[in-house]
Structure formats: C-alpha cells, structure tokens
Amino acid sequence: NSNFSYVTVPANGAAISTTTPLIEWTPAVDTERYVVQVTHHPSGEWVWSAELPAGTTSALFNYDGEADRPLEPGREYDLHIHAYDSNGNQATTYSTFRVQTP
C-alpha cells in the first residue's frame, strides 16, 4: 500500500553495530510530515523522536542532539515511523532492532 511507509533500515529483527544508525524508510503518498520515534523494547520508554518534512526518507539517529540517552550495546529498541497527511490522518510502521555488544 503506497499510503504507508515501510522501515527499510534497520530492518525488523536486525542486529546493528553502531549507536548512531542511519534510519531509512520508503516514502508514503500524500504525506505532509513524518515523526520518527525510538523507544526501549519492550518497555516503550522514550529515547528520541524527530519530526521531518515530506520527501524525507532517512535520518541519522540523534542528528539534532535531542535524544534522552544514547543507544546502548546489548539493548533492543523499537523504531516507529509515523506518516501524517494534511488532514492529520496517521499511518505507522515499525521495526525492532538490537545494538550489538562490541
């Protein structure tokens, strides 16, 4: 469905080797803005979020320096991409990933 975005990086279930991953997703049709959120898995405790304009399909984790805390090796995280249209309707996609211990 082209009205939804899909997380491409990090893929669901991925183990990544960096604490500052590049987050990527497919574009959604008729999207006005995206909100990217990273939370601890499974607690849902907030780590970072950013609002990005339509046409954006990637963001470096904590590019704005606003993260509550850095990603920690050995922990799992949930990544949510919320796509909003001009009427405020929302479509969400997500993935769960783990930061590998070096």
Beta strands, then each sheet from edge to edge (+ up, - down):
strand 1: 7-9
strand 2: 15-16
strand 3: 22-25
strand 4: 33-40
strand 5: 46-53
strand 6: 58-60
strand 7: 76-84
strand 8: 90-99
sheet 1: 1+ 3- 6+
sheet 2: 2+ 8+ 7- 4+ 5-
end
